[in-house]
Amino acid sequence: MPTAPPPSRDVALETRFFWERFKKPIIWAAIVLLLAGIAFTAYRFYSDRRAAAASASLASANSAQEYEQVIARYGNTPAAADAYILLAEAQRKNAKFTEANKTLETFIAKYPKHELASTAKMAMAGNLDSMGKTDEALAMYQQIASAYPTSYTAPLAMLSQVYILKAKNRNDDARRVCETVLTQYRTSFWAGEAMQQLRLLKPITTSTPPPAPAPNVPPMLAPAAPAPQAPPAPEPKKP
């Protein structure tokens, strides 16, 4: 039994039918895409102009107050992030160590992935050391070396530990840190300084053994001292 041929398709008619049916959604989608492209271009232009203005303002800043103005006017720009570091340095130069550390804490909280985050922590540890808080500084140096083992700040943080440990007469601990620097960072610039510090950290030796501790015996139980003996009588003279 012969089969009927398939009906012929009018492509132009089907296209026209599709356009008439979905004309409005297609037009609206095109308008939305166009507006999104315009908005993105405008935002990029505005961001670039703002970043350029922030960089220019930072370049002309020379005081803590001017750095604060850059941060206030151009927040969330690369220049503002750099302004935090420069502000903390200006505060440190004026011996405002507490204020400098608060500035650095704000910087780390806002830019935790910034390339200068480990540098900011090093500055915080140095400020703690300057304030005489050596235990806190030592703990922060140890944290930096552990958290950023591949950073350039890691061997510097370890050497900073050495100086504090030497001041605390913990030479054995300082020697171990120097040896770790030479093992893990032998090709770094700081390996030479670690070698020099290791040579200065000679083990303490004594020429005479320490005296034996006296037994803690009550006086009534201690053995009596021997009685003194009388001197021998002189021999009689012969006639």
HELIX and SHEET records of a PDB file:
HELIX    1   1 VAL A   11  SER A   60  1                                  50    
HELIX    2   2 ALA A   64  ARG A   73  1                                  10    
HELIX    3   3 PRO A   78  LYS A   93  1                                  16    
HELIX    4   4 PHE A   97  LYS A  110  1                                  14    
HELIX    5   5 ALA A  117  SER A  130  1                                  14    
HELIX    6   6 THR A  134  ALA A  147  1                                  14    
HELIX    7   7 THR A  153  ALA A  167  1                                  15    
HELIX    8   8 ASN A  171  GLN A  184  1                                  14    
HELIX    9   9 TRP A  190  LEU A  200  1                                  11    
HELIX   10  10 PRO A  219  LEU A  221  5                                   3    
END                                                                             
